[in-house]
């Protein structure tokens, strides 16, 4: 597959810069993560007249990697930027941008739980520690307001079928950390 552990934008701007700092914090402090993806894209495909929405990482050269739950990627996470993005702007001043965001994390608990207790709360705690200070965010900021664990909430906005749902129950777990991301954009 040829994936790096941290898949980042090579030339990040605005929210992708903030995401890059959080990716570094997750990779450094959540050693159980096999892949830390940046902002994914929501792609739509039509089959038999029905629309299916999937999370995908853009690899370049018109190639995408599907980020649905299964064991091929190991333990991984990715970001989703939501709408609307709010802009506070005045001519000649720094623009302030705010956007809802989600960090989606998928894990095979067997690979990280040394006591075989299905300790899903440890995974949540590890990620919260990163989001609450272990990631050194040099530009912008983030805050987390909600955490979801049910499949229909974790992958909200994406089409999941029964096959995908088998990867959302023991020994697997998934989380969606929802919050707000902020970044300033200096005037030109």
N, C-alpha and C positions, 0 to 999 in steps of 0.2 A: 504494500500500500504506500510505502514511502512517506509516512507522516512523522512530523516532529512532535515532541512532547507538548510544546507550546506552539500553537498555530496562530501567529499574529499577522496583522497587516504590516506590510513592509514600510509604507509611508502613511502613518496614521494621522488623521485630522479630527478635530473636535471630539466627539464621544469615543471614537476609536482610540484616542490617546488615553483617556481615563480607563477604558477597558484593558488596554495593554498593561497598565500598572496593576490592576486587579489580577490579571492573568499571571503576572510575575509573582504576586503574593500567594496565589493559589498553588502554583507549581512549587514554590519554596516551602510552603507550610502544610500542604495536603499531599504528602508523598504517595498516597494511595491512588491519586489521579494519574491515569495513564496518558490522557490527552486533555489539554486545556485550550479549547477553541475560543476565538473571539466572537464578534457579532455575526450571527448566522443570517441567512436570507430565507424568507418564506416563499417557496415556489409552489406553483399550482400546476397540476396535470389533470387532464380530462380523460376518464375511462368510462366507456359505455354511457356517455352523457352526464356523468357525475364528476364534480370537482373534488380533488384531493389536495390538501395543503400539507407540505412537508418542510421540516427545518433542514437547511443545507448550508455547508461551508463552501465558499467559493475558493477553489484551489488554483485558479488562474487558467488561462487559455481555454475559457468556456467549459471548464470541468467543475463539477460540483460533487461533494461528498455528502451522502444522506446521513443525517444525525438522529435517526430513530433508535429506540431502545433495542439492543441485541448485544450479543457477546463479542462481535467482531472488533469493536473499538476498545474493549476493556472498560474501565471506569473513566468517565469523561464528563465534561461540562461545556456549556456554550451560553452566549448572551443573546437576548432578544430585545431589540429596541421597539417600544410601542409608540403609539400616537395619542394625542398630539404632542409635538415638541413645542414648548412655549419659549418665546423670545422676548426679552426686555431690551429695547433698543432705542437709542437717541443718536441723532447725527453727530459724528465726531467723538462718540464715547464707546467704551467697551460694550459689546453685546453680551448678554447673559442668556444662556440656553439651559433649559430644563426639560428632561424627558423621563417618562416612565420606562423602567427597564426590568428585565427578569434575567436571573441566572438560573439555568436549568442544569441539575446535576443528576447523573445516573450512575449507580454503583451495583456491583455484585458484592453483597455484604460478606460473603465467604472469604473474599480476598483481603479484608481489612479487620475483621473481628477476631482477635486472638483468643477470646474466651468462648466463642461459639454460642453467644447469647442473642444474636440478631440485634446488636446494639445500633439501631438506626439513629438514635439520639446523638451518638458520638460523631457521626458524619455531619449532622446538622450543626453541632457545636464547633467542629473544626472549621467549617465554612463560615459560620458567624464570626469566629475569631479573626479570620482573614478580612472579612468585610468590615469589621469593627476596629481595624487598626493595624493588623499584621501586614496589610498591603500598604506600601508607602506610595500614596497618590500625590505626585508632585504638582499636578495640574488638575483642577476640578475636584469634585467630591461625590460621594454616594451616600444614600441612607436606605435602610431596608425597613419596610413596614409590615410585610406579610410573608408567611411561609406556607406553601401548599404541599401535600403529599399524595393526594388521590390522583390517579391517572388522568381523569377528565379535567382536573385543575392544573396539574403539572404541565401537560401538553395542550393547554387551552390555545385555540387558534390553529391547531394542527389536527389533521385527520388521523385518528388512531383506530385500528380494527382489533378484532379478538386475538389475532396472532401477535400483534404488538403488545397487547395487554398481558400476555404470559410473561413478559419481561418487566412487569410492574408489580409482581408479587414475589414472595419468598422463593429464592434467596436474594432477589433483587430489590432495589429501592430507588425511588426518584424523588426529587425535591424541586420546588420552584421558589426562589427567593425574589420577591417583588419589592421594588422600591423606586427611588428617583435618583437620577444622575444629573449632575450640574457641571457646566464648563463655561468659561469666559472666552470670548473671541475678541482680541484687540482690534481696534479700528485701524484702518489703513491710512 
